[in-house]
Amino acid sequence: MDEASWWIIDIVGPVILLIVLIWLVMRRRSNRTTDQTEAGTRELYAEEEQRRREGSDDL
């Protein structure tokens, strides 16, 4: 019985951990939308450019 529990700890435990980590990475990547990120970046750059043209960019 002692040998079986070590087998579970040494083999099954890391395999389960690896599967969970892969699942979390795939889940995180699927939730990310690059369109929203790029749109937000363009908006921020446009606001910054507008402030620069108006002279209110605090420089």
C-alpha positions in Angstrom: 0.0 0.0 0.0 2.9 2.4 0.7 4.2 1.9 -2.8 0.8 2.7 -4.3 0.5 6.0 -2.4 4.0 7.1 -3.6 3.0 6.3 -7.1 -0.1 8.5 -6.8 2.0 11.3 -5.3 4.9 11.0 -7.9 2.9 10.4 -11.1 -0.8 11.3 -10.8 -0.3 14.4 -8.7 1.9 16.3 -11.2 -0.2 15.1 -14.2 -3.3 16.5 -12.6 -1.5 19.8 -11.8 -0.3 20.0 -15.4 -3.8 19.5 -16.7 -5.2 22.1 -14.5 -2.5 24.6 -15.4 -3.0 24.0 -19.1 -6.8 24.4 -18.7 -6.3 27.7 -16.8 -4.0 29.1 -19.5 -6.4 28.1 -22.3 -9.3 29.6 -20.4 -7.5 32.9 -19.9 -6.5 33.2 -23.5 -10.0 32.5 -24.8 -11.5 35.3 -22.6 -9.1 37.9 -23.9 -10.4 40.0 -26.7 -7.8 41.8 -28.7 -10.3 44.0 -30.5 -11.4 45.6 -27.3 -7.8 46.1 -26.2 -6.8 47.7 -29.5 -9.8 49.9 -29.5 -9.0 51.1 -26.0 -5.4 51.8 -26.9 -6.4 53.8 -30.0 -8.8 55.8 -27.9 -6.1 56.6 -25.3 -3.7 57.6 -28.0 -6.3 59.9 -29.6 -7.0 61.6 -26.3 -3.3 62.1 -25.7 -2.8 63.5 -29.2 -5.8 65.9 -28.6 -4.3 67.1 -25.3 -0.9 67.6 -27.0 -2.5 69.7 -29.8 -4.4 71.8 -27.3 -1.2 72.3 -25.2 -2.7 70.8 -22.1 -0.5 67.8 -21.9 1.2 69.0 -18.7 4.7 69.3 -20.2 
